[in-house]
Amino acid sequence: MRVTIRQVAAAAGVSTATVSRVLAGTQAVSPELAERVRQTAASLGYRPNVLAQGLARGRSGVVGVLVPNLANPYFNDTIKALMHSAERDGYRVIVADSDERRENELPLGESLLRWSDGLVLVASRAAPTALRRLVGAHKPVVAVNHKPKPEIDEFVHISVNAYTPMRELCRHLVREGHRRIVYLSGPRTSWQSQERWRAVRSARRWGASVSSVPCGGTIEEGYAAAEGALGEEPSAVMAFNDLAAFGFLSRCGELGLRVPEDLSLTGFDDIPFAQFTSPPLTTVRSPLADVGVAAWQAMRRLLDGERRVLGMMLPSEMVIRSSTAPPRSMLGGSEPDKTTPTT
């Protein structure tokens, strides 16, 4: 049976208000009395209601996190790092999943803000008008991997640099001899997908033909998009993320296509499964835990009253594994021009 604050007060010989304030550290009492109250609470096994304590101080001690898809391991690892950082600072985290539905983000975000001190939006798909309404709640908002256009000054952005390593991956494929590259695009409103497509288009300056096929960010969507992508007759396919690459790889196997013998395949994120596919997936390693830690650090500074908290762009890096190789035409047949790109 849960010990109540009244039981602690009776055992310590003080009022319930005194117990509450001593445990919250908001009342100046003699050190002896404060110690007596704390020892009594500890001996009885009393655990204070953190939410009630926070509300008494005008704070809930809770921060909300809104993600588009909890089934994606990328979000799990990021949220876990954020939660651990928050817990070390005495905060709790509540998480909501918008199920990749843009229309869900505003009501979920508003609900989270009603019950929390601030909101972390991870890879938001929401429109700028919806984001402005969330900012209008006058509570701290941190956006992870999302930059609305036009930008909203009240947001603090924590982002991963997708453009540079994705461009390097394109350059790697062109150096291998690939001249027909297809990009499996991510969710339509994903800022990260737009950045990755912008990088893929850079391969055109090196003589490659590139095109984009609608896909998404799940295994099922990668599987479903495979035949449309293969209809473009690519020698290399670059997926929005690792999950989409997994689905594409599965469908290739069913169609009798071998990776990388028949075509090369890349992903993005380097989630833990990426190194265990057959073949292991060439990808871009995103700093999953660092993103969560940086998001919490920004939120904590906002909660502490800092008016100007700068966002940051975290680096990611290309990881070459066995799912990429020179195209078949270079192994036996007409060899394309393998001019090394320099810019």
C-alpha positions in Angstrom: 0.0 0.0 0.0 1.4 3.4 -1.0 2.6 5.6 1.9 0.8 9.0 1.9 2.1 12.4 2.8 -0.3 12.5 5.8 1.4 9.4 7.2 4.8 11.0 6.9 3.6 14.2 8.6 2.0 12.3 11.5 5.2 10.2 12.0 7.4 13.3 11.9 5.0 15.4 14.0 4.6 18.2 11.5 2.0 19.4 9.0 1.5 18.0 5.6 2.4 21.4 4.1 5.7 21.3 5.9 6.5 17.8 4.6 5.6 18.9 1.1 7.7 22.0 1.2 10.7 20.4 2.8 10.8 17.6 0.2 10.4 20.2 -2.5 13.2 22.3 -1.0 11.0 25.4 -1.0 10.7 26.2 2.7 13.5 27.5 5.0 13.3 25.4 8.1 15.9 24.4 10.6 18.4 21.8 9.3 17.3 19.5 12.2 13.6 19.6 11.2 14.4 19.2 7.5 16.6 16.2 8.3 13.9 14.6 10.5 11.3 14.9 7.8 13.5 13.4 5.2 14.6 10.5 7.4 11.0 9.8 8.3 9.9 9.8 4.7 12.8 7.5 3.8 12.1 5.1 6.6 8.4 4.8 5.6 9.4 4.3 2.0 7.5 7.5 0.9 7.9 8.4 -2.8 6.6 11.9 -3.7 4.4 12.6 -6.6 6.9 14.3 -9.0 4.2 15.7 -11.2 2.3 17.3 -8.2 5.5 18.7 -6.9 6.3 20.3 -10.2 2.8 21.8 -10.6 3.1 23.4 -7.2 6.2 25.1 -8.5 4.6 26.0 -11.8 6.5 23.2 -13.6 5.4 19.7 -14.4 8.9 18.2 -14.6 7.8 16.6 -17.9 8.9 17.2 -21.5 6.9 15.9 -24.4 8.5 14.3 -27.5 6.6 13.8 -30.7 7.9 11.4 -33.4 6.5 10.3 -36.7 7.1 6.5 -36.3 8.2 4.7 -33.2 8.7 1.5 -35.3 11.8 3.1 -36.8 14.9 2.2 -34.8 16.4 5.6 -35.6 13.8 7.3 -33.4 14.1 4.7 -30.6 17.8 5.3 -30.2 17.5 9.0 -30.3 14.6 9.1 -27.8 16.5 6.7 -25.5 19.5 9.1 -25.3 17.2 12.1 -24.8 15.3 10.3 -22.0 18.5 9.3 -20.2 19.8 12.9 -20.4 16.5 14.3 -19.1 16.3 11.8 -16.2 19.8 12.9 -15.0 18.4 16.4 -14.8 15.3 15.3 -12.9 12.8 15.4 -15.8 10.6 12.7 -17.3 9.7 12.3 -20.9 6.4 11.4 -22.5 6.3 10.2 -26.1 3.6 10.4 -28.8 3.6 8.9 -32.3 2.0 10.7 -35.2 2.0 7.5 -37.3 3.5 9.4 -40.2 0.3 11.4 -40.5 0.9 15.1 -40.9 -2.6 16.0 -39.7 -2.0 14.3 -36.4 1.0 16.4 -35.4 -0.8 19.6 -34.3 -3.4 18.0 -32.0 -0.8 15.7 -30.5 1.7 18.5 -30.1 -0.9 20.7 -28.4 -1.9 17.9 -26.1 1.7 17.3 -25.1 2.3 21.0 -24.4 -0.7 21.1 -22.1 0.8 18.5 -19.8 4.5 19.3 -20.1 7.1 22.1 -19.8 8.3 21.9 -23.4 8.1 19.9 -26.6 10.7 18.2 -28.8 9.6 17.6 -32.4 11.6 14.8 -34.0 11.6 14.8 -37.8 8.3 16.7 -37.9 6.2 16.5 -41.0 3.9 19.5 -39.9 3.3 22.5 -42.0 4.8 25.9 -40.9 1.3 27.1 -39.9 0.9 24.2 -37.5 4.4 24.7 -36.1 3.6 28.4 -35.5 0.6 27.4 -33.4 2.8 25.1 -31.3 5.2 27.9 -30.7 2.3 30.1 -29.8 1.8 28.1 -26.7 4.8 30.1 -25.3 6.6 27.0 -24.1 10.1 25.9 -25.3 10.0 24.0 -28.6 13.1 22.1 -30.0 12.9 20.8 -33.6 15.1 17.8 -34.5 15.9 17.2 -38.2 13.3 19.6 -39.5 13.7 23.1 -40.9 10.4 24.7 -42.0 10.3 27.1 -44.9 10.0 29.9 -44.2 12.0 29.3 -41.0 10.5 30.0 -37.6 12.8 32.0 -35.4 11.3 30.7 -32.2 12.5 27.2 -33.0 15.8 25.8 -31.9 17.0 23.3 -34.6 19.1 20.2 -33.9 19.9 18.7 -37.3 22.1 16.0 -38.9 24.1 17.1 -41.9 22.6 14.8 -44.5 23.8 16.7 -47.6 27.5 16.3 -47.3 27.8 12.6 -46.7 25.1 11.8 -49.2 27.0 13.8 -51.8 30.1 11.9 -50.9 28.2 8.6 -51.3 27.1 9.8 -54.8 30.7 10.6 -55.7 31.7 7.1 -54.5 29.2 5.5 -56.8 30.2 7.6 -59.8 33.9 6.7 -59.1 32.8 3.1 -59.1 31.4 3.6 -62.6 27.7 4.1 -61.9 25.9 6.4 -64.4 22.2 5.6 -63.7 21.2 6.3 -60.1 17.7 6.1 -58.7 16.8 7.7 -55.3 14.0 6.1 -53.3 12.5 9.3 -51.8 11.3 9.5 -48.2 8.1 11.0 -46.8 6.9 13.9 -49.0 7.1 16.5 -46.3 10.4 15.3 -44.8 13.1 18.0 -44.7 15.7 15.3 -44.5 14.5 13.6 -47.6 14.6 16.9 -49.5 18.2 17.4 -48.3 19.2 13.9 -49.5 17.6 14.3 -52.9 19.4 17.6 -53.2 22.7 15.7 -52.6 21.8 13.0 -55.1 21.1 15.5 -57.8 24.7 16.6 -57.5 25.7 13.4 -59.3 24.5 15.0 -62.5 27.5 17.3 -62.6 29.7 14.2 -62.8 27.9 12.8 -65.8 25.4 10.5 -64.0 21.7 10.3 -64.8 19.6 10.5 -61.6 15.9 10.2 -61.0 13.6 9.9 -57.9 10.9 7.3 -57.3 8.3 7.9 -54.5 8.9 5.6 -51.6 8.8 6.4 -47.9 10.7 5.4 -44.8 9.5 1.9 -44.0 10.5 -1.6 -45.0 7.1 -2.1 -46.6 7.4 1.1 -48.7 10.9 0.1 -49.9 9.5 -3.3 -50.9 6.6 -1.7 -52.8 8.7 0.9 -54.6 11.2 -1.7 -55.9 9.6 -2.5 -59.2 9.0 1.2 -60.0 12.7 1.9 -59.3 13.9 -1.1 -61.3 11.9 0.1 -64.2 14.3 3.0 -64.5 17.1 0.4 -65.2 19.5 1.8 -62.6 22.9 0.5 -61.8 22.6 1.9 -58.3 19.7 2.7 -56.0 20.0 5.1 -53.0 17.3 4.7 -50.5 16.0 7.4 -48.2 16.9 5.3 -45.2 18.1 1.8 -44.2 14.6 0.5 -43.6 13.5 1.4 -47.2 16.7 -0.2 -48.4 15.9 -3.4 -46.5 12.5 -3.7 -48.2 14.0 -3.0 -51.6 16.7 -5.7 -51.0 14.0 -8.2 -50.1 12.1 -7.6 -53.3 15.3 -7.8 -55.4 15.9 -11.3 -53.9 12.4 -12.4 -54.9 13.0 -11.1 -58.5 16.3 -13.0 -58.8 18.4 -9.8 -58.7 21.7 -9.9 -56.7 23.1 -7.0 -54.8 25.7 -5.8 -55.6 26.3 -8.1 -58.6 23.3 -6.8 -60.6 22.9 -3.4 -58.9 24.3 -1.5 -56.0 22.2 -0.3 -53.0 22.7 2.2 -50.2 20.8 3.4 -47.2 21.0 6.1 -44.6 21.2 6.1 -40.8 23.3 3.0 -40.1 20.7 1.5 -37.7 22.1 -1.6 -35.9 20.6 -4.1 -38.5 22.4 -2.5 -41.4 25.6 -4.3 -40.8 23.8 -7.7 -40.6 21.9 -7.7 -43.9 23.1 -9.9 -46.7 25.1 -8.2 -48.1 25.9 -5.7 -45.3 24.5 -2.3 -46.3 26.6 0.6 -47.5 25.0 3.6 -45.7 25.5 6.9 -43.9 26.0 6.7 -40.1 23.8 9.2 -38.3 24.8 10.1 -34.7 21.6 8.7 -33.2 22.5 9.1 -29.5 24.3 12.5 -30.0 21.1 13.9 -31.6 19.1 13.0 -28.5 21.6 14.4 -26.1 21.9 17.7 -28.1 18.1 18.0 -28.2 17.9 17.7 -24.4 20.7 20.1 -23.8 19.0 22.7 -25.9 15.7 22.1 -24.2 17.2 22.3 -20.7 18.8 25.7 -21.6 15.4 27.0 -22.7 13.7 25.6 -19.6 16.4 27.4 -17.5 15.3 30.7 -19.1 18.0 31.3 -21.7 16.5 33.6 -24.3 18.9 32.8 -27.2 19.8 29.1 -27.6 21.6 28.3 -30.8 20.9 25.2 -32.7 23.5 22.9 -34.2 24.2 20.7 -37.2 25.8 17.4 -36.3 28.1 15.5 -38.7 27.4 12.1 -40.2 29.7 9.9 -42.1 29.7 7.5 -45.1 30.1 3.8 -44.3 31.1 1.6 -47.2 30.1 -2.1 -47.0 29.4 -4.9 -49.4 26.2 -3.7 -51.0 28.0 -1.5 -53.5 30.4 -2.4 -56.2 31.3 -1.4 -59.8 28.4 -2.0 -62.2 28.3 -5.2 -64.2 29.2 -3.4 -67.4 32.6 -2.7 -65.9 33.2 -6.3 -65.0 32.5 -7.7 -68.4 31.2 -5.6 -71.3 31.3 -2.0 -72.4 32.9 0.1 -69.7 31.5 3.6 -68.9 33.8 6.6 -68.6 35.1 6.4 -65.1 36.3 10.0 -64.8 37.0 10.8 -61.2 34.7 13.7 -60.1 36.7 16.5 -58.5 34.0 18.9 -57.2 
